[in-house]
Amino acid sequence: MVSPRTAPIRTGNTSTFILKQRRLHLVLLDPQEVPYADTEYVLTVGRTEHCGRTAADGSLSHEVPGLAAGELLVKLSKPPAPPPRRSAPHATAKGTPPPYPPAVTDEDFPDATPAAASEPVTLRWALQLQSLPGFESDALRAAQERLHNLGYAIEGERGSPGASTKSAVRAFQRRHGLPETGQLADISRELIRLHDA
């Protein structure tokens, strides 16, 4: 948290204050939406570097300089688990010959380099940092930008509600146990709670 500061100003004059710090809060999830919990990271914004470990929910939070770009490195002790393999059934009905040629499955080709699977992996993200519009000034765009930041794709619909926006709203409502209306107005309070808190 930034400590409060005082500044001498005269009454009757106009004064401008520039906020040089802002809070960056990220939640890191793997492709199966499992948090990267207790995971080592390095966050760099300008000349400021923050090192640490993510919380149990995969989150990290830091005051960062008010710059437009940064970089996040996440160090995984092992690669993310691959999706479960699906094998083709080999069983045939009694009395029927097996199919020819036989079905080929992933199990037929075991990994030739199992040692490589345990090597650490570093994930790298380039961050674009900008202030988001407030709900008071532009509620539609404010909700769309927050949905985008939370991982709900809205392709090319900033400022105009279309099919992608409605689909993203329904996906957000489904994930958080809300009635699926597809209306941005129905999720603004929950968006603020999850994104801005």
Sequence and secondary structure as in RCSB ss.txt:
>XXXX:A:sequence
MVSPRTAPIRTGNTSTFILKQRRLHLVLLDPQEVPYADTEYVLTVGRTEHCGRTAADGSLSHEVPGLAAGELLVK
LSKPPAPPPRRSAPHATAKGTPPPYPPAVTDEDFPDATPAAASEPVTLRWALQLQSLPGFESDALRAAQERLHNL
GYAIEGERGSPGASTKSAVRAFQRRHGLPETGQLADISRELIRLHDA
>XXXX:A:secstr
          TTS       EEEEEEE B TTS B TT EEEEEETTEEEEEE  TTSEEEEEEES SEEEEEEE
ESS               TT    SS    GGGS  S GGGGGS EEEEEEEE      TTT HHHHHHHHHHHT
T   TT TTS  HHHHHHHHHHHHHTT      GGGTHHHHIIIII 
